[in-house]
């Protein structure tokens, strides 16, 4: 893998700067936001950069925000959430001058969701979320699974055979740039330090936390529930914390991109649907480290592999949705009768794709029973159902039902014959 990995978000940011006054790149710490900004601006002049992780820059921003945001050409402000008062100064500036490409802001927290941060740039900005590396970015392939499954060209994907053990290693590795090349023990040390720093710096900055150890206990409990429905009441009882505290802490973990709540999918035809969100750890490598998962432990206890691979696959889908040509949202489906679909993609025009994740090397007809339930339930809205598994061959399993190797997520498209 090259030392500088091209990011799919680079084209998104470059395009947004052509028609939007302020572009905001948000994402977890250490996912490569600064590297992405440098790639976008390296041939763009004039460009100025101010970093709010530097004391002098931060003090200048606090003292005189209006002057701080004055610049010729494009102004890059890194870690902008550290000086919330800048948002009103930026608003005033872009309201006076509506030229696109004036500001490129980065933040390691969800900027407009923070307490005390004014919701100033609505209608004047575009936010682009940067995840850890996707598998396609690591491999240097163009990931088009989401577009292919919605446009009816799933058969044109050419997945490369990958051994089941290799899928597990990919999930254990994750996609954080600083962790990808490390050996397992060094990767674990990186993640331990990362989480400690994140809680001490970002989480404590976002909210007044009285008992720091509770954050670590909750995060450990959440990783044990990855790819499962999130029951805040049960968590609160288990940890001996008020429900409101657990809810607030989970929200904080979302704001710093440690976890993601995948909302349930429902419609007028799903009166028995479960309304609980599914918990996703944004990076399976970080989740593995926090859970103490290793190759050896997974060999001794194979039942732990299923949730890990499900979290890995759904997070890969989350990455792809940020750049896919098809506008779609990520959901899951579960009802009170035990019917559940691991991931449901709903396009902006209402079409649905159901996705099941299986750790097995072979697929059977019964593996499609939940997708067939969703197909009957949604009828014409149902575009396709896919079982992603650890085998090596794609197979058709009926009308708009396909078994596909997990590697199809980052497979190249075959050209038309």
Secondary structure, DSSP 8 states (H G I E B T S, - for coil): --SS---THHHHHHHHTTT-SEEEEEE-TTSSHHHHHHHHHTT-SSEEEEETTSHHHHHHHHH-HHHHT--SSEEEEETGGG-TTHHHHHHHHHHH---SS-EEEEESS-GGGSTT-----TTTEEEEEE-S--HHHHHT----HHHHHHTT-GGGEE-----HHHHHHHHHH-S-HHHHTS-HHHHHHHHHHHHHHHIIIIIHHHS--S-HHHHHHHHHHHHTTTTEE--HHHHHHHHT--HHHHHHHHHHHHHTTSEEEE-B---TT-TTB----EEEES-HHHHHHHHT--HHHHHH-THHHHHHHHHHHHHHHHHHHTT-SS-EEEEEEEBTTS-EEEEEEEETTS-EEEEEE--SSS--GGGGHHHHHHHHHHGGGEEEEEEEESSS--EE-STTEEEEEGGGGG-EE----
